[in-house]
Amino acid sequence: MSRISIVIPMYNEARHIGRTLLAAQRAANAAGLACELIVVDNGSQDQGPEIARQFGAQVLVVPGVLIGALRNRGAQVASGEWLAFIDADIEMPEDWLTHLLELETADIADVFGLDLYTPAQAPWYATAWHRRTSLPLRHTMQRVDWLPTANLLMRRQWFDRAGGFNETLRTGEDKDLTLRLTAKGARLLSVNEYTALHWGYEMNWREWMGKELWRQGSLVQLLRTNGLSLRLLRFPMLAVLVWLLDLLAIFALVTGAPQHALMMGLLTTVPGLALSWHQSHKHRNPWLTLQLWGLHWVRLHLAGAALVLSLCHWKARRPARG
């Protein structure tokens, strides 16, 4: 019987970890796999570690390290020929492993991830933000250059070949690893036929903006690690452009040119519109385009702030978590 090791980083996820572990175990049973559940805890202050042990998981307590190190510690003790990385607030469908292992056996791809959806009660901005990276319903799979680690599946040999996660990145460790996997010849596949549920969605605007500021905090590190590629440069360049337009608008107001200030202000919305259309036109949903337009406008300003803070060597005080 094949064996899978499911690695789950965690910090204060007592609300979700039981659901996550139960769904992962059910998926392994449905696929006929021996399952090893490994929870790597970053020093939780709630009952998450105790709950994880009750569900049969091996719990490693590794406080004070970044998210890549948590995932690597789990992989180091894993004994499965398959490795899966999922976040502690993700509910995987029962057919998750059955379907993806069939795709691997058919030699369609080497590394897999399911699209991520939010529960029905999630606020509109959390739902729209997840949909921006999902495939349209008429598509079931798509080859991609990188995958997020909210859920990620591969044979152990691919993980070892890529050298594991970068332990110095505060965020973006998923993009860094999967871009290196692509460079090593791995075929990455995003699958929409079955979807995972993200229960740790942002419940208010402050949380959404805080997470986005944190997520953008590793842009400079990613560029240093992976080189000045257009793929990695285009978003920070757009963020810098938006900030420059803001400064020009402020300068125009100060110098008594309100019409020029208005024009500059309107121009700051163009990059967000371009990004929202690029990500939403495949869904053929104008309302989603409008929602993403506003979210991207905010995100570009946050990314510019994160870029400046990164250049000033500021680090967000946020524990590593899945």
C-alpha positions as CSV (number, residue, x, y, z in Angstrom):
1,M,0.0,0.0,0.0
2,S,1.3,3.4,-0.9
3,R,1.9,5.9,1.9
4,I,1.2,9.6,2.1
5,S,2.5,12.1,4.6
6,I,0.2,15.1,5.1
7,V,2.1,18.1,6.6
8,I,0.1,20.9,8.2
9,P,1.7,24.0,9.7
10,M,-0.4,25.5,12.5
11,Y,-0.7,28.5,14.9
12,N,-3.8,28.9,17.0
13,E,-6.1,27.0,14.8
14,A,-8.2,25.1,17.4
15,R,-11.4,26.2,15.5
16,H,-10.4,24.4,12.3
17,I,-7.7,21.8,12.8
18,G,-10.1,18.9,13.7
19,R,-12.1,19.4,10.6
20,T,-8.9,19.7,8.5
21,L,-7.4,16.4,9.9
22,L,-10.7,14.5,9.6
23,A,-11.2,15.5,6.0
24,A,-7.6,14.6,5.1
25,Q,-7.8,11.2,6.7
26,R,-11.1,10.4,4.9
27,A,-9.5,11.4,1.6
28,A,-6.5,9.1,2.2
29,N,-8.9,6.2,3.2
30,A,-10.9,6.8,0.0
31,A,-7.8,6.6,-2.1
32,G,-6.5,3.4,-0.3
33,L,-3.4,5.1,1.1
34,A,-1.7,4.6,4.4
35,C,-1.8,8.1,5.9
36,E,0.6,9.9,8.2
37,L,-0.7,13.2,9.6
38,I,2.0,15.6,10.7
39,V,1.1,18.9,12.4
40,V,3.9,21.4,12.9
41,D,2.9,23.9,15.5
42,N,4.5,27.3,15.7
43,G,3.9,27.7,19.4
44,S,0.1,27.9,19.6
45,Q,-1.6,29.3,22.7
46,D,-4.9,27.6,22.2
47,Q,-6.0,23.9,22.3
48,G,-4.9,23.2,18.7
49,P,-2.0,20.8,19.5
50,E,-4.2,18.8,21.9
51,I,-7.0,18.5,19.3
52,A,-4.6,17.5,16.6
53,R,-3.3,14.6,18.8
54,Q,-6.8,13.5,19.5
55,F,-7.3,13.1,15.8
56,G,-4.2,10.9,15.6
57,A,-1.7,13.5,14.3
58,Q,2.0,13.6,15.2
59,V,2.5,17.1,16.6
60,L,5.9,18.8,16.3
61,V,6.2,22.0,18.3
62,V,8.6,24.3,16.5
63,P,8.1,27.9,17.8
64,G,9.8,31.0,16.4
65,V,10.5,30.0,12.9
66,L,9.0,31.0,9.5
67,I,6.4,29.1,7.5
68,G,8.9,27.4,5.1
69,A,10.8,26.0,8.1
70,L,7.6,24.6,9.6
71,R,6.8,22.8,6.3
72,N,10.4,21.6,6.0
73,R,10.4,20.2,9.6
74,G,7.3,18.2,8.8
75,A,8.8,16.9,5.6
76,Q,12.0,15.9,7.4
77,V,10.1,13.4,9.6
78,A,7.7,12.3,6.9
79,S,8.0,8.7,5.7
80,G,5.5,8.7,2.8
81,E,6.4,8.4,-0.8
82,W,3.8,11.1,-1.4
83,L,4.0,14.5,0.3
84,A,1.0,16.8,0.7
85,F,1.1,20.2,2.3
86,I,-2.2,21.7,3.4
87,D,-3.1,24.7,5.6
88,A,-4.7,24.1,9.0
89,D,-7.9,25.8,8.0
90,I,-8.5,23.9,4.7
91,E,-11.2,21.2,4.3
92,M,-10.2,18.8,1.5
93,P,-12.9,16.9,-0.5
94,E,-13.1,13.2,-0.1
95,D,-12.1,12.5,-3.7
96,W,-9.0,14.8,-3.5
97,L,-6.3,12.1,-3.5
98,T,-8.2,9.5,-5.5
99,H,-8.6,11.9,-8.5
100,L,-5.1,13.5,-8.4
101,L,-3.3,10.2,-8.1
102,E,-5.2,9.0,-11.1
103,L,-4.0,12.0,-13.0
104,E,-0.4,11.3,-12.0
105,T,-0.7,7.7,-13.0
106,A,-2.0,8.8,-16.4
107,D,1.3,10.9,-16.7
108,I,-0.7,14.2,-17.0
109,A,1.3,16.1,-14.4
110,D,3.7,15.8,-11.4
111,V,2.6,18.4,-8.9
112,F,-1.0,19.2,-8.1
113,G,-3.2,21.7,-6.3
114,L,-7.0,22.1,-6.1
115,D,-8.8,25.4,-6.5
116,L,-9.8,27.0,-3.2
117,Y,-13.3,28.2,-2.5
118,T,-14.9,29.9,0.6
119,P,-17.9,28.7,2.5
120,A,-21.2,30.3,1.7
121,Q,-21.1,32.6,4.8
122,A,-17.8,34.2,3.9
123,P,-18.0,38.0,3.1
124,W,-18.0,39.1,-0.5
125,Y,-14.4,40.4,-0.5
126,A,-13.1,37.0,0.8
127,T,-15.1,35.1,-1.8
128,A,-14.1,37.4,-4.7
129,W,-10.4,37.3,-3.7
130,H,-10.4,33.5,-3.8
131,R,-12.2,33.4,-7.2
132,R,-9.6,35.6,-8.8
133,T,-7.1,32.6,-9.0
134,S,-9.7,29.9,-9.6
135,L,-10.5,28.3,-12.9
136,P,-13.9,29.0,-14.6
137,L,-16.4,26.3,-13.9
138,R,-16.3,25.1,-17.5
139,H,-12.6,24.2,-17.1
140,T,-11.5,21.3,-14.9
141,M,-7.7,21.6,-15.0
142,Q,-4.9,23.9,-16.3
143,R,-1.2,23.7,-16.5
144,V,0.4,26.5,-14.4
145,D,3.9,27.8,-13.5
146,W,3.3,27.9,-9.7
147,L,0.8,26.7,-7.1
148,P,-0.1,27.9,-3.6
149,T,0.6,25.7,-0.6
150,A,-3.0,25.9,0.8
151,N,-3.0,22.4,-0.7
152,L,-0.1,20.9,-2.7
153,L,0.6,17.3,-3.6
154,M,3.7,15.7,-5.1
155,R,5.9,12.6,-4.9
156,R,8.6,12.9,-2.3
157,Q,11.3,12.8,-5.0
158,W,10.1,16.1,-6.5
159,F,10.3,17.9,-3.1
160,D,13.8,16.6,-2.5
161,R,14.9,17.6,-6.0
162,A,13.7,21.2,-5.5
163,G,15.5,21.3,-2.1
164,G,12.4,22.0,0.0
165,F,11.0,25.4,1.1
166,N,13.1,28.5,1.5
167,E,13.2,29.1,5.2
168,T,14.1,32.8,5.0
169,L,10.9,33.9,3.3
170,R,8.2,35.4,5.5
171,T,5.6,34.8,2.8
172,G,5.7,33.6,-0.8
173,E,7.4,30.3,0.0
174,D,4.8,28.6,-2.1
175,K,5.6,30.6,-5.2
176,D,9.3,30.2,-4.6
177,L,9.2,26.4,-4.3
178,T,6.8,25.7,-7.2
179,L,8.7,28.1,-9.5
180,R,11.9,26.0,-8.7
181,L,9.9,22.8,-9.3
182,T,8.9,24.2,-12.7
183,A,12.6,25.0,-13.4
184,K,13.5,21.4,-12.5
185,G,11.1,20.1,-15.1
186,A,8.0,19.3,-12.9
187,R,4.6,19.8,-14.6
188,L,2.2,21.7,-12.3
189,L,-1.5,21.3,-12.6
190,S,-4.3,23.4,-11.1
191,V,-7.5,21.3,-10.8
192,N,-11.1,22.6,-10.5
193,E,-13.1,19.4,-10.9
194,Y,-12.9,19.1,-7.1
195,T,-12.4,22.1,-4.8
196,A,-11.1,22.7,-1.3
197,L,-12.9,24.9,1.3
198,H,-11.0,27.7,3.1
199,W,-12.6,28.1,6.5
200,G,-10.0,30.6,7.7
201,Y,-11.3,33.4,5.4
202,E,-10.9,37.0,6.4
203,M,-13.9,38.0,8.5
204,N,-13.4,41.8,8.4
205,W,-11.6,44.5,6.3
206,R,-8.8,45.0,8.8
207,E,-7.9,41.3,8.7
208,W,-8.0,41.3,4.9
209,M,-5.7,44.3,4.6
210,G,-3.4,43.1,7.3
211,K,-3.0,39.7,5.5
212,E,-2.3,41.4,2.2
213,L,0.3,43.7,3.7
214,W,2.0,40.7,5.3
215,R,1.8,38.6,2.1
216,Q,3.5,41.4,0.1
217,G,6.3,41.6,2.6
218,S,8.6,39.1,0.8
219,L,8.6,40.7,-2.7
220,V,12.2,41.9,-2.3
221,Q,13.3,38.5,-1.0
222,L,11.6,36.7,-3.8
223,L,13.3,38.9,-6.4
224,R,16.7,38.3,-4.8
225,T,16.1,34.6,-4.7
226,N,14.6,34.0,-8.1
227,G,16.1,36.9,-10.1
228,L,14.6,39.9,-11.8
229,S,12.1,38.1,-13.9
230,L,9.2,40.0,-15.5
231,R,6.7,37.6,-13.8
232,L,7.9,38.7,-10.3
233,L,8.6,42.3,-11.2
234,R,5.3,43.2,-12.9
235,F,3.2,43.5,-9.7
236,P,5.7,45.6,-7.6
237,M,6.2,47.8,-10.7
238,L,2.5,48.4,-10.9
239,A,2.4,49.2,-7.1
240,V,5.2,51.7,-7.5
241,L,3.4,53.3,-10.5
242,V,0.2,53.7,-8.4
243,W,2.3,55.3,-5.6
244,L,3.9,57.7,-8.1
245,L,0.5,58.7,-9.5
246,D,-0.7,59.3,-5.9
247,L,2.3,61.6,-5.3
248,L,1.7,63.5,-8.5
249,A,-2.0,63.9,-7.5
250,I,-1.0,65.3,-4.1
251,F,1.6,67.6,-5.8
252,A,-1.0,68.9,-8.2
253,L,-3.4,69.7,-5.4
254,V,-0.7,71.5,-3.4
255,T,0.3,73.6,-6.5
256,G,-3.3,74.5,-7.2
257,A,-4.1,72.2,-10.2
258,P,-7.2,70.2,-9.1
259,Q,-7.9,69.1,-12.6
260,H,-4.5,67.5,-12.9
261,A,-5.0,65.9,-9.4
262,L,-8.3,64.4,-10.5
263,M,-6.7,63.0,-13.7
264,M,-3.8,61.5,-11.7
265,G,-6.3,60.0,-9.2
266,L,-8.3,58.4,-12.0
267,L,-5.1,57.0,-13.5
268,T,-4.4,55.2,-10.2
269,T,-7.4,53.0,-10.9
270,V,-6.2,51.8,-14.3
271,P,-3.7,49.1,-13.1
272,G,-6.3,47.7,-10.7
273,L,-8.8,47.5,-13.6
274,A,-6.3,45.7,-15.8
275,L,-5.5,43.2,-13.1
276,S,-9.2,42.6,-12.3
277,W,-10.1,42.1,-16.0
278,H,-7.2,39.7,-16.5
279,Q,-8.3,37.6,-13.6
280,S,-12.1,37.7,-14.1
281,H,-12.8,37.8,-17.8
282,K,-12.6,34.0,-17.9
283,H,-15.5,33.9,-15.5
284,R,-17.7,36.2,-17.7
285,N,-18.9,37.9,-14.6
286,P,-18.9,41.8,-14.7
287,W,-19.8,42.0,-11.0
288,L,-16.7,40.0,-10.1
289,T,-14.6,42.3,-12.3
290,L,-15.9,45.4,-10.4
291,Q,-15.3,43.7,-7.0
292,L,-11.7,42.8,-7.9
293,W,-11.1,46.3,-9.3
294,G,-11.7,47.8,-6.0
295,L,-9.8,45.1,-4.1
296,H,-6.8,45.4,-6.4
297,W,-6.7,49.2,-6.0
298,V,-6.4,48.7,-2.3
299,R,-3.9,45.8,-2.7
300,L,-1.6,47.9,-5.0
301,H,-1.4,50.6,-2.4
302,L,-0.6,48.0,0.3
303,A,2.0,46.3,-1.9
304,G,3.7,49.7,-2.4
305,A,3.8,50.2,1.4
306,A,5.1,46.7,1.9
307,L,7.8,47.2,-0.7
308,V,9.0,50.4,1.0
309,L,8.9,48.7,4.4
310,S,10.9,45.7,3.0
311,L,13.6,48.0,1.7
312,C,13.7,49.5,5.2
313,H,14.1,46.0,6.6
314,W,10.8,46.1,8.5
315,K,9.4,42.7,9.3
316,A,5.8,42.0,10.2
317,R,5.3,40.6,13.6
318,R,3.1,37.7,12.6
319,P,3.6,34.0,13.7
320,A,4.0,31.5,10.8
321,R,0.8,29.6,10.3
322,G,-1.0,27.5,7.7
